[in-house]
Amino acid sequence: MIKEWATVVSWQDGVARVSCDVKASCNSCASRAGCGSRVLNKLGPQTTHTIVVPSSQPLVEGQKVELGIAEGSLLGSAMLVYLSPLVGLFTVGGVFQVLFGTDLAAMCGAALGGVGGFLLARGFSHKLAVREAWQPVILSVGLPPDELRVEMLSSEAR
């Protein structure tokens, strides 16, 4: 199970809307200045993702929840998204090369195969997204933000 903490944005009728922060994987690396991933992460404007998760327990805005998703569903969706355009690119490009015998035809076939693979993945993703095993679930719920209060005595403040 892959786990991530999220913040509740709203809760209504057994459905929680939660916001997850996007974490860059290069924050702890020593070569942050020359890292290409860091540059790409800065280019993207979206730093949070908002998703909808069923929750029978009432939640309040600002409350932290731990979400979980099965590894198999994450790997399956990654394979669908990345491999289907790649397989389409090589397959249709190779078929066009054999049929027409020119590099231009192979290039056009590869482009058609890549776009076709992307459209195929897009069509299958809607069908797979409704599976219950592919949905994130709430594993644990933190205290509401106004529930825990820390007081510091004046003698401890020195």
Backbone hydrogen bonds, N-H to C=O, Kabsch-Sander energy under -0.5 kcal/mol:
donor,donor_aa,acceptor,acceptor_aa,energy
2,I,69,I,-3.0
4,E,67,L,-2.1
6,A,65,V,-2.9
7,T,19,S,-2.4
8,V,63,Q,-3.0
9,V,17,R,-3.6
10,S,17,R,-1.7
12,Q,15,V,-2.4
15,V,12,Q,-1.7
16,A,53,V,-3.3
17,R,10,S,-3.1
18,V,16,A,-0.6
18,V,51,I,-2.6
19,S,7,T,-3.0
20,C,49,H,-3.2
22,V,47,T,-2.9
23,K,21,D,-0.5
24,A,22,V,-0.5
27,N,24,A,-0.8
29,C,26,C,-0.5
32,R,29,C,-0.6
35,C,32,R,-0.9
39,V,35,C,-1.3
40,L,36,G,-2.2
41,N,37,S,-2.3
42,K,38,R,-1.7
43,L,39,V,-1.2
44,G,40,L,-1.2
47,T,45,P,-0.6
49,H,20,C,-2.6
51,I,18,V,-2.5
51,I,49,H,-0.5
53,V,16,A,-3.1
55,S,14,G,-2.7
62,G,8,V,-2.8
63,Q,60,V,-1.9
64,K,143,L,-0.6
65,V,6,A,-2.6
66,E,140,S,-3.0
67,L,4,E,-3.4
67,L,65,V,-0.6
68,G,137,V,-2.3
69,I,2,I,-1.9
70,A,133,A,-0.5
74,L,70,A,-1.6
75,L,71,E,-2.8
76,G,72,G,-2.4
77,S,73,S,-2.2
78,A,74,L,-2.1
79,M,75,L,-2.4
80,L,76,G,-2.1
81,V,77,S,-2.4
82,Y,78,A,-2.5
83,L,79,M,-2.4
84,S,79,M,-0.7
84,S,80,L,-1.0
86,L,82,Y,-0.9
87,V,83,L,-3.1
88,G,84,S,-2.2
89,L,85,P,-2.4
90,F,86,L,-2.2
91,T,87,V,-2.7
92,V,88,G,-2.1
93,G,89,L,-1.6
94,G,90,F,-2.2
95,V,91,T,-2.4
96,F,92,V,-2.5
97,Q,93,G,-1.8
98,V,94,G,-2.2
99,L,95,V,-2.7
100,F,96,F,-2.6
101,G,96,F,-0.6
101,G,97,Q,-1.6
106,A,102,T,-1.9
107,M,103,D,-2.5
108,C,104,L,-2.3
109,G,105,A,-2.6
110,A,106,A,-2.4
111,A,107,M,-2.2
112,L,108,C,-2.5
113,G,109,G,-2.8
114,G,110,A,-2.5
115,V,111,A,-2.3
116,G,112,L,-2.6
117,G,113,G,-2.6
118,F,114,G,-2.1
119,L,115,V,-2.5
120,L,116,G,-2.4
121,A,117,G,-2.4
122,R,118,F,-2.4
123,G,119,L,-2.2
124,F,120,L,-2.3
125,S,121,A,-2.2
126,H,122,R,-1.1
127,K,123,G,-0.9
128,L,124,F,-2.5
129,A,125,S,-1.9
130,V,126,H,-0.5
131,R,128,L,-1.4
134,W,131,R,-0.9
135,Q,132,E,-1.3
137,V,68,G,-2.5
139,L,66,E,-3.5
139,L,137,V,-0.6
140,S,66,E,-1.0
142,G,64,K,-3.3
147,E,144,P,-1.7
148,L,144,P,-0.7
149,R,147,E,-0.5
151,E,149,R,-0.5
153,L,151,E,-0.5
156,E,153,L,-0.9
157,A,153,L,-1.0
